[in-house]
Each structure stands twice: as structure tokens, then as C-alpha cells.
Amino acid sequence: VAVVILKKKKKKKSRKMNRMENGHGRLEKERKRADISGKRRQHILSEEEEGRKKSGLNWQ
């Protein structure tokens, strides 16, 4: 009589969980997008300020 040891089958991760762990989740994307847009906004503002200083309009 052969005795077969039944191993507990490891539950396969859902695609959603794998994606979440890899940072493809919605929250991660939102955070990245906010970060990028924030940086872009600052960049544009600083460029505008530089332009004003060069043209000598003194912040009007």
C-alpha cells in the first residue's frame, strides 16, 4: 500500500494581488500622477518667475 502525503496546495495569487504588489495598483498610480503634476506645476511657476525677472516687470 503506497502512502501518498497530500501537500497543502499553495493558493495561487490573483492577478490583482500581484499587480498591487508590483505597484500597478490604482492608488500607486494616483500617487505617482499627483507627484508628477505637482513637480510639473512647480517647474512651470519657477520658469515664469525667471521670465519676469529677466524682463524686469517686477512681479506685476
mmCIF file of the N, C-alpha and C atoms, coordinates in Angstrom:
data_MODEL
# 
_entry.id   MODEL 
# 
loop_
_atom_site.group_PDB 
_atom_site.id 
_atom_site.type_symbol 
_atom_site.label_atom_id 
_atom_site.label_alt_id 
_atom_site.label_comp_id 
_atom_site.label_asym_id 
_atom_site.label_entity_id 
_atom_site.label_seq_id 
_atom_site.pdbx_PDB_ins_code 
_atom_site.Cartn_x 
_atom_site.Cartn_y 
_atom_site.Cartn_z 
_atom_site.occupancy 
_atom_site.B_iso_or_equiv 
_atom_site.pdbx_formal_charge 
_atom_site.auth_seq_id 
_atom_site.auth_comp_id 
_atom_site.auth_asym_id 
_atom_site.auth_atom_id 
_atom_site.pdbx_PDB_model_num 
ATOM 1   N N  . VAL A 1 1  ? 0.857  -1.199 0.000   1.00 0.00 ? 1  VAL A N  1 
ATOM 2   C CA . VAL A 1 1  ? 0.000  0.000  0.000   1.00 0.00 ? 1  VAL A CA 1 
ATOM 3   C C  . VAL A 1 1  ? 0.882  1.233  0.000   1.00 0.00 ? 1  VAL A C  1 
ATOM 4   N N  . ALA A 1 2  ? 0.726  2.058  -1.022  1.00 0.00 ? 2  ALA A N  1 
ATOM 5   C CA . ALA A 1 2  ? 1.518  3.289  -1.119  1.00 0.00 ? 2  ALA A CA 1 
ATOM 6   C C  . ALA A 1 2  ? 0.836  4.400  -0.340  1.00 0.00 ? 2  ALA A C  1 
ATOM 7   N N  . VAL A 1 3  ? 1.619  5.086  0.474   1.00 0.00 ? 3  VAL A N  1 
ATOM 8   C CA . VAL A 1 3  ? 1.053  6.192  1.246   1.00 0.00 ? 3  VAL A CA 1 
ATOM 9   C C  . VAL A 1 3  ? 1.398  7.495  0.535   1.00 0.00 ? 3  VAL A C  1 
ATOM 10  N N  . VAL A 1 4  ? 0.380  8.212  0.126   1.00 0.00 ? 4  VAL A N  1 
ATOM 11  C CA . VAL A 1 4  ? 0.602  9.479  -0.557  1.00 0.00 ? 4  VAL A CA 1 
ATOM 12  C C  . VAL A 1 4  ? 0.408  10.599 0.446   1.00 0.00 ? 4  VAL A C  1 
ATOM 13  N N  . ILE A 1 5  ? 1.436  11.400 0.627   1.00 0.00 ? 5  ILE A N  1 
ATOM 14  C CA . ILE A 1 5  ? 1.317  12.534 1.539   1.00 0.00 ? 5  ILE A CA 1 
ATOM 15  C C  . ILE A 1 5  ? 0.726  13.689 0.759   1.00 0.00 ? 5  ILE A C  1 
ATOM 16  N N  . LEU A 1 6  ? -0.421 14.130 1.187   1.00 0.00 ? 6  LEU A N  1 
ATOM 17  C CA . LEU A 1 6  ? -1.090 15.234 0.500   1.00 0.00 ? 6  LEU A CA 1 
ATOM 18  C C  . LEU A 1 6  ? -0.526 16.548 1.006   1.00 0.00 ? 6  LEU A C  1 
ATOM 19  N N  . LYS A 1 7  ? 0.114  17.261 0.097   1.00 0.00 ? 7  LYS A N  1 
ATOM 20  C CA . LYS A 1 7  ? 0.634  18.578 0.467   1.00 0.00 ? 7  LYS A CA 1 
ATOM 21  C C  . LYS A 1 7  ? -0.486 19.585 0.357   1.00 0.00 ? 7  LYS A C  1 
ATOM 22  N N  . LYS A 1 8  ? -0.416 20.583 1.207   1.00 0.00 ? 8  LYS A N  1 
ATOM 23  C CA . LYS A 1 8  ? -1.396 21.667 1.091   1.00 0.00 ? 8  LYS A CA 1 
ATOM 24  C C  . LYS A 1 8  ? -1.071 22.430 -0.175  1.00 0.00 ? 8  LYS A C  1 
ATOM 25  N N  . LYS A 1 9  ? -2.042 22.569 -1.014  1.00 0.00 ? 9  LYS A N  1 
ATOM 26  C CA . LYS A 1 9  ? -1.814 23.267 -2.270  1.00 0.00 ? 9  LYS A CA 1 
ATOM 27  C C  . LYS A 1 9  ? -1.720 24.759 -1.983  1.00 0.00 ? 9  LYS A C  1 
ATOM 28  N N  . LYS A 1 10 ? -0.628 25.353 -2.440  1.00 0.00 ? 10 LYS A N  1 
ATOM 29  C CA . LYS A 1 10 ? -0.448 26.787 -2.220  1.00 0.00 ? 10 LYS A CA 1 
ATOM 30  C C  . LYS A 1 10 ? -1.454 27.546 -3.073  1.00 0.00 ? 10 LYS A C  1 
ATOM 31  N N  . LYS A 1 11 ? -2.159 28.442 -2.455  1.00 0.00 ? 11 LYS A N  1 
ATOM 32  C CA . LYS A 1 11 ? -3.172 29.194 -3.200  1.00 0.00 ? 11 LYS A CA 1 
ATOM 33  C C  . LYS A 1 11 ? -2.495 30.161 -4.163  1.00 0.00 ? 11 LYS A C  1 
ATOM 34  N N  . LYS A 1 12 ? -2.882 30.080 -5.424  1.00 0.00 ? 12 LYS A N  1 
ATOM 35  C CA . LYS A 1 12 ? -2.291 30.949 -6.435  1.00 0.00 ? 12 LYS A CA 1 
ATOM 36  C C  . LYS A 1 12 ? -2.744 32.380 -6.187  1.00 0.00 ? 12 LYS A C  1 
ATOM 37  N N  . LYS A 1 13 ? -1.807 33.284 -6.255  1.00 0.00 ? 13 LYS A N  1 
ATOM 38  C CA . LYS A 1 13 ? -2.151 34.693 -6.075  1.00 0.00 ? 13 LYS A CA 1 
ATOM 39  C C  . LYS A 1 13 ? -3.000 35.160 -7.248  1.00 0.00 ? 13 LYS A C  1 
ATOM 40  N N  . SER A 1 14 ? -3.937 35.999 -6.941  1.00 0.00 ? 14 SER A N  1 
ATOM 41  C CA . SER A 1 14 ? -4.757 36.542 -8.024  1.00 0.00 ? 14 SER A CA 1 
ATOM 42  C C  . SER A 1 14 ? -3.909 37.565 -8.780  1.00 0.00 ? 14 SER A C  1 
ATOM 43  N N  . ARG A 1 15 ? -4.268 37.799 -10.019 1.00 0.00 ? 15 ARG A N  1 
ATOM 44  C CA . ARG A 1 15 ? -3.517 38.780 -10.814 1.00 0.00 ? 15 ARG A CA 1 
ATOM 45  C C  . ARG A 1 15 ? -3.567 40.138 -10.141 1.00 0.00 ? 15 ARG A C  1 
ATOM 46  N N  . LYS A 1 16 ? -4.718 40.433 -9.548  1.00 0.00 ? 16 LYS A N  1 
ATOM 47  C CA . LYS A 1 16 ? -4.890 41.734 -8.895  1.00 0.00 ? 16 LYS A CA 1 
ATOM 48  C C  . LYS A 1 16 ? -3.851 41.920 -7.785  1.00 0.00 ? 16 LYS A C  1 
ATOM 49  N N  . MET A 1 17 ? -3.688 40.890 -6.957  1.00 0.00 ? 17 MET A N  1 
ATOM 50  C CA . MET A 1 17 ? -2.739 40.999 -5.855  1.00 0.00 ? 17 MET A CA 1 
ATOM 51  C C  . MET A 1 17 ? -1.314 41.198 -6.381  1.00 0.00 ? 17 MET A C  1 
ATOM 52  N N  . ASN A 1 18 ? -0.956 40.420 -7.416  1.00 0.00 ? 18 ASN A N  1 
ATOM 53  C CA . ASN A 1 18 ? 0.388  40.563 -7.985  1.00 0.00 ? 18 ASN A CA 1 
ATOM 54  C C  . ASN A 1 18 ? 0.596  41.978 -8.504  1.00 0.00 ? 18 ASN A C  1 
ATOM 55  N N  . ARG A 1 19 ? -0.403 42.491 -9.186  1.00 0.00 ? 19 ARG A N  1 
ATOM 56  C CA . ARG A 1 19 ? -0.293 43.834 -9.749  1.00 0.00 ? 19 ARG A CA 1 
ATOM 57  C C  . ARG A 1 19 ? -0.144 44.866 -8.642  1.00 0.00 ? 19 ARG A C  1 
ATOM 58  N N  . MET A 1 20 ? -0.919 44.688 -7.571  1.00 0.00 ? 20 MET A N  1 
ATOM 59  C CA . MET A 1 20 ? -0.858 45.632 -6.452  1.00 0.00 ? 20 MET A CA 1 
ATOM 60  C C  . MET A 1 20 ? 0.557  45.652 -5.873  1.00 0.00 ? 20 MET A C  1 
ATOM 61  N N  . GLU A 1 21 ? 1.124  44.439 -5.680  1.00 0.00 ? 21 GLU A N  1 
ATOM 62  C CA . GLU A 1 21 ? 2.457  44.363 -5.093  1.00 0.00 ? 21 GLU A CA 1 
ATOM 63  C C  . GLU A 1 21 ? 3.509  44.964 -6.009  1.00 0.00 ? 21 GLU A C  1 
ATOM 64  N N  . ASN A 1 22 ? 3.257  44.926 -7.305  1.00 0.00 ? 22 ASN A N  1 
ATOM 65  C CA . ASN A 1 22 ? 4.218  45.490 -8.250  1.00 0.00 ? 22 ASN A CA 1 
ATOM 66  C C  . ASN A 1 22 ? 4.007  46.979 -8.473  1.00 0.00 ? 22 ASN A C  1 
ATOM 67  N N  . GLY A 1 23 ? 3.101  47.570 -7.736  1.00 0.00 ? 23 GLY A N  1 
ATOM 68  C CA . GLY A 1 23 ? 2.889  48.999 -7.862  1.00 0.00 ? 23 GLY A CA 1 
ATOM 69  C C  . GLY A 1 23 ? 2.083  49.375 -9.088  1.00 0.00 ? 23 GLY A C  1 
ATOM 70  N N  . HIS A 1 24 ? 1.265  48.428 -9.595  1.00 0.00 ? 24 HIS A N  1 
ATOM 71  C CA . HIS A 1 24 ? 0.411  48.773 -10.725 1.00 0.00 ? 24 HIS A CA 1 
ATOM 72  C C  . HIS A 1 24 ? -0.989 49.101 -10.226 1.00 0.00 ? 24 HIS A C  1 
ATOM 73  N N  . GLY A 1 25 ? -1.147 49.127 -8.911  1.00 0.00 ? 25 GLY A N  1 
ATOM 74  C CA . GLY A 1 25 ? -2.460 49.385 -8.325  1.00 0.00 ? 25 GLY A CA 1 
ATOM 75  C C  . GLY A 1 25 ? -2.916 50.799 -8.609  1.00 0.00 ? 25 GLY A C  1 
ATOM 76  N N  . ARG A 1 26 ? -4.206 51.016 -8.430  1.00 0.00 ? 26 ARG A N  1 
ATOM 77  C CA . ARG A 1 26 ? -4.768 52.324 -8.748  1.00 0.00 ? 26 ARG A CA 1 
ATOM 78  C C  . ARG A 1 26 ? -4.200 53.387 -7.818  1.00 0.00 ? 26 ARG A C  1 
ATOM 79  N N  . LEU A 1 27 ? -4.103 53.060 -6.538  1.00 0.00 ? 27 LEU A N  1 
ATOM 80  C CA . LEU A 1 27 ? -3.615 54.044 -5.568  1.00 0.00 ? 27 LEU A CA 1 
ATOM 81  C C  . LEU A 1 27 ? -2.198 54.488 -5.907  1.00 0.00 ? 27 LEU A C  1 
ATOM 82  N N  . GLU A 1 28 ? -1.340 53.514 -6.229  1.00 0.00 ? 28 GLU A N  1 
ATOM 83  C CA . GLU A 1 28 ? 0.037  53.842 -6.582  1.00 0.00 ? 28 GLU A CA 1 
ATOM 84  C C  . GLU A 1 28 ? 0.064  54.797 -7.771  1.00 0.00 ? 28 GLU A C  1 
ATOM 85  N N  . LYS A 1 29 ? -0.744 54.472 -8.780  1.00 0.00 ? 29 LYS A N  1 
ATOM 86  C CA . LYS A 1 29 ? -0.762 55.302 -9.982  1.00 0.00 ? 29 LYS A CA 1 
ATOM 87  C C  . LYS A 1 29 ? -1.212 56.717 -9.643  1.00 0.00 ? 29 LYS A C  1 
ATOM 88  N N  . GLU A 1 30 ? -2.280 56.817 -8.799  1.00 0.00 ? 30 GLU A N  1 
ATOM 89  C CA . GLU A 1 30 ? -2.786 58.134 -8.415  1.00 0.00 ? 30 GLU A CA 1 
ATOM 90  C C  . GLU A 1 30 ? -1.664 58.925 -7.747  1.00 0.00 ? 30 GLU A C  1 
ATOM 91  N N  . ARG A 1 31 ? -0.967 58.270 -6.832  1.00 0.00 ? 31 ARG A N  1 
ATOM 92  C CA . ARG A 1 31 ? 0.081  58.947 -6.083  1.00 0.00 ? 31 ARG A CA 1 
ATOM 93  C C  . ARG A 1 31 ? 1.167  59.441 -7.032  1.00 0.00 ? 31 ARG A C  1 
ATOM 94  N N  . LYS A 1 32 ? 1.603  58.570 -7.942  1.00 0.00 ? 32 LYS A N  1 
ATOM 95  C CA . LYS A 1 32 ? 2.644  58.957 -8.894  1.00 0.00 ? 32 LYS A CA 1 
ATOM 96  C C  . LYS A 1 32 ? 2.181  60.126 -9.741  1.00 0.00 ? 32 LYS A C  1 
ATOM 97  N N  . ARG A 1 33 ? 0.913  60.038 -10.217 1.00 0.00 ? 33 ARG A N  1 
ATOM 98  C CA . ARG A 1 33 ? 0.396  61.087 -11.099 1.00 0.00 ? 33 ARG A CA 1 
ATOM 99  C C  . ARG A 1 33 ? 0.392  62.418 -10.354 1.00 0.00 ? 33 ARG A C  1 
ATOM 100 N N  . ALA A 1 34 ? -0.060 62.412 -9.107  1.00 0.00 ? 34 ALA A N  1 
ATOM 101 C CA . ALA A 1 34 ? -0.125 63.640 -8.311  1.00 0.00 ? 34 ALA A CA 1 
ATOM 102 C C  . ALA A 1 34 ? 1.292  64.202 -8.150  1.00 0.00 ? 34 ALA A C  1 
ATOM 103 N N  . ASP A 1 35 ? 2.235  63.309 -7.878  1.00 0.00 ? 35 ASP A N  1 
ATOM 104 C CA . ASP A 1 35 ? 3.621  63.711 -7.681  1.00 0.00 ? 35 ASP A CA 1 
ATOM 105 C C  . ASP A 1 35 ? 4.158  64.397 -8.937  1.00 0.00 ? 35 ASP A C  1 
ATOM 106 N N  . ILE A 1 36 ? 3.933  63.765 -10.070 1.00 0.00 ? 36 ILE A N  1 
ATOM 107 C CA . ILE A 1 36 ? 4.443  64.295 -11.333 1.00 0.00 ? 36 ILE A CA 1 
ATOM 108 C C  . ILE A 1 36 ? 3.821  65.661 -11.626 1.00 0.00 ? 36 ILE A C  1 
ATOM 109 N N  . SER A 1 37 ? 2.495  65.741 -11.499 1.00 0.00 ? 37 SER A N  1 
ATOM 110 C CA . SER A 1 37 ? 1.818  67.002 -11.828 1.00 0.00 ? 37 SER A CA 1 
ATOM 111 C C  . SER A 1 37 ? 2.276  68.102 -10.874 1.00 0.00 ? 37 SER A C  1 
ATOM 112 N N  . GLY A 1 38 ? 2.495  67.754 -9.617  1.00 0.00 ? 38 GLY A N  1 
ATOM 113 C CA . GLY A 1 38 ? 2.981  68.731 -8.647  1.00 0.00 ? 38 GLY A CA 1 
ATOM 114 C C  . GLY A 1 38 ? 4.334  69.273 -9.061  1.00 0.00 ? 38 GLY A C  1 
ATOM 115 N N  . LYS A 1 39 ? 5.231  68.378 -9.444  1.00 0.00 ? 39 LYS A N  1 
ATOM 116 C CA . LYS A 1 39 ? 6.566  68.797 -9.868  1.00 0.00 ? 39 LYS A CA 1 
ATOM 117 C C  . LYS A 1 39 ? 6.474  69.681 -11.099 1.00 0.00 ? 39 LYS A C  1 
ATOM 118 N N  . ARG A 1 40 ? 5.616  69.247 -12.043 1.00 0.00 ? 40 ARG A N  1 
ATOM 119 C CA . ARG A 1 40 ? 5.491  69.990 -13.290 1.00 0.00 ? 40 ARG A CA 1 
ATOM 120 C C  . ARG A 1 40 ? 4.995  71.411 -12.992 1.00 0.00 ? 40 ARG A C  1 
ATOM 121 N N  . ARG A 1 41 ? 4.005  71.497 -12.088 1.00 0.00 ? 41 ARG A N  1 
ATOM 122 C CA . ARG A 1 41 ? 3.429  72.798 -11.747 1.00 0.00 ? 41 ARG A CA 1 
ATOM 123 C C  . ARG A 1 41 ? 4.521  73.708 -11.172 1.00 0.00 ? 41 ARG A C  1 
ATOM 124 N N  . GLN A 1 42 ? 5.310  73.188 -10.244 1.00 0.00 ? 42 GLN A N  1 
ATOM 125 C CA . GLN A 1 42 ? 6.384  73.989 -9.637  1.00 0.00 ? 42 GLN A CA 1 
ATOM 126 C C  . GLN A 1 42 ? 7.368  74.452 -10.705 1.00 0.00 ? 42 GLN A C  1 
ATOM 127 N N  . HIS A 1 43 ? 7.684  73.533 -11.605 1.00 0.00 ? 43 HIS A N  1 
ATOM 128 C CA . HIS A 1 43 ? 8.651  73.833 -12.658 1.00 0.00 ? 43 HIS A CA 1 
ATOM 129 C C  . HIS A 1 43 ? 8.165  75.016 -13.506 1.00 0.00 ? 43 HIS A C  1 
ATOM 130 N N  . ILE A 1 44 ? 6.901  74.944 -13.902 1.00 0.00 ? 44 ILE A N  1 
ATOM 131 C CA . ILE A 1 44 ? 6.326  75.997 -14.741 1.00 0.00 ? 44 ILE A CA 1 
ATOM 132 C C  . ILE A 1 44 ? 6.350  77.336 -13.993 1.00 0.00 ? 44 ILE A C  1 
ATOM 133 N N  . LEU A 1 45 ? 5.956  77.302 -12.715 1.00 0.00 ? 45 LEU A N  1 
ATOM 134 C CA . LEU A 1 45 ? 5.938  78.532 -11.922 1.00 0.00 ? 45 LEU A CA 1 
ATOM 135 C C  . LEU A 1 45 ? 7.330  79.154 -11.859 1.00 0.00 ? 45 LEU A C  1 
ATOM 136 N N  . SER A 1 46 ? 8.331  78.323 -11.559 1.00 0.00 ? 46 SER A N  1 
ATOM 137 C CA . SER A 1 46 ? 9.685  78.875 -11.431 1.00 0.00 ? 46 SER A CA 1 
ATOM 138 C C  . SER A 1 46 ? 10.150 79.470 -12.759 1.00 0.00 ? 46 SER A C  1 
ATOM 139 N N  . GLU A 1 47 ? 9.759  78.837 -13.862 1.00 0.00 ? 47 GLU A N  1 
ATOM 140 C CA . GLU A 1 47 ? 10.146 79.380 -15.171 1.00 0.00 ? 47 GLU A CA 1 
ATOM 141 C C  . GLU A 1 47 ? 9.493  80.742 -15.406 1.00 0.00 ? 47 GLU A C  1 
ATOM 142 N N  . GLU A 1 48 ? 8.224  80.862 -15.024 1.00 0.00 ? 48 GLU A N  1 
ATOM 143 C CA . GLU A 1 48 ? 7.521  82.141 -15.191 1.00 0.00 ? 48 GLU A CA 1 
ATOM 144 C C  . GLU A 1 48 ? 8.219  83.235 -14.394 1.00 0.00 ? 48 GLU A C  1 
ATOM 145 N N  . GLU A 1 49 ? 8.588  82.901 -13.152 1.00 0.00 ? 49 GLU A N  1 
ATOM 146 C CA . GLU A 1 49 ? 9.266  83.881 -12.304 1.00 0.00 ? 49 GLU A CA 1 
ATOM 147 C C  . GLU A 1 49 ? 10.577 84.330 -12.942 1.00 0.00 ? 49 GLU A C  1 
ATOM 148 N N  . GLU A 1 50 ? 11.316 83.374 -13.466 1.00 0.00 ? 50 GLU A N  1 
ATOM 149 C CA . GLU A 1 50 ? 12.583 83.698 -14.121 1.00 0.00 ? 50 GLU A CA 1 
ATOM 150 C C  . GLU A 1 50 ? 12.329 84.673 -15.274 1.00 0.00 ? 50 GLU A C  1 
ATOM 151 N N  . GLY A 1 51 ? 11.319 84.386 -16.076 1.00 0.00 ? 51 GLY A N  1 
ATOM 152 C CA . GLY A 1 51 ? 10.992 85.240 -17.219 1.00 0.00 ? 51 GLY A CA 1 
ATOM 153 C C  . GLY A 1 51 ? 10.678 86.655 -16.773 1.00 0.00 ? 51 GLY A C  1 
ATOM 154 N N  . ARG A 1 52 ? 9.920  86.780 -15.698 1.00 0.00 ? 52 ARG A N  1 
ATOM 155 C CA . ARG A 1 52 ? 9.549  88.113 -15.199 1.00 0.00 ? 52 ARG A CA 1 
ATOM 156 C C  . ARG A 1 52 ? 10.782 88.885 -14.749 1.00 0.00 ? 52 ARG A C  1 
ATOM 157 N N  . LYS A 1 53 ? 11.666 88.174 -14.025 1.00 0.00 ? 53 LYS A N  1 
ATOM 158 C CA . LYS A 1 53 ? 12.875 88.848 -13.550 1.00 0.00 ? 53 LYS A CA 1 
ATOM 159 C C  . LYS A 1 53 ? 13.691 89.363 -14.727 1.00 0.00 ? 53 LYS A C  1 
ATOM 160 N N  . LYS A 1 54 ? 13.826 88.542 -15.765 1.00 0.00 ? 54 LYS A N  1 
ATOM 161 C CA . LYS A 1 54 ? 14.629 88.929 -16.916 1.00 0.00 ? 54 LYS A CA 1 
ATOM 162 C C  . LYS A 1 54 ? 14.019 90.117 -17.643 1.00 0.00 ? 54 LYS A C  1 
ATOM 163 N N  . SER A 1 55 ? 12.680 90.124 -17.755 1.00 0.00 ? 55 SER A N  1 
ATOM 164 C CA . SER A 1 55 ? 12.041 91.198 -18.495 1.00 0.00 ? 55 SER A CA 1 
ATOM 165 C C  . SER A 1 55 ? 11.867 92.447 -17.618 1.00 0.00 ? 55 SER A C  1 
ATOM 166 N N  . GLY A 1 56 ? 12.150 92.299 -16.325 1.00 0.00 ? 56 GLY A N  1 
ATOM 167 C CA . GLY A 1 56 ? 12.124 93.459 -15.427 1.00 0.00 ? 56 GLY A CA 1 
ATOM 168 C C  . GLY A 1 56 ? 10.724 93.983 -15.166 1.00 0.00 ? 56 GLY A C  1 
ATOM 169 N N  . LEU A 1 57 ? 9.741  93.087 -15.036 1.00 0.00 ? 57 LEU A N  1 
ATOM 170 C CA . LEU A 1 57 ? 8.371  93.558 -14.804 1.00 0.00 ? 57 LEU A CA 1 
ATOM 171 C C  . LEU A 1 57 ? 8.042  93.668 -13.310 1.00 0.00 ? 57 LEU A C  1 
ATOM 172 N N  . ASN A 1 58 ? 9.015  93.275 -12.463 1.00 0.00 ? 58 ASN A N  1 
ATOM 173 C CA . ASN A 1 58 ? 8.833  93.407 -11.018 1.00 0.00 ? 58 ASN A CA 1 
ATOM 174 C C  . ASN A 1 58 ? 7.498  92.904 -10.484 1.00 0.00 ? 58 ASN A C  1 
ATOM 175 N N  . TRP A 1 59 ? 7.172  91.632 -10.784 1.00 0.00 ? 59 TRP A N  1 
ATOM 176 C CA . TRP A 1 59 ? 6.042  90.958 -10.141 1.00 0.00 ? 59 TRP A CA 1 
ATOM 177 C C  . TRP A 1 59 ? 4.712  91.662 -10.302 1.00 0.00 ? 59 TRP A C  1 
ATOM 178 N N  . GLN A 1 60 ? 4.391  92.133 -11.469 1.00 0.00 ? 60 GLN A N  1 
ATOM 179 C CA . GLN A 1 60 ? 3.078  92.761 -11.616 1.00 0.00 ? 60 GLN A CA 1 
ATOM 180 C C  . GLN A 1 60 ? 2.071  91.764 -12.166 1.00 0.00 ? 60 GLN A C  1 
# 
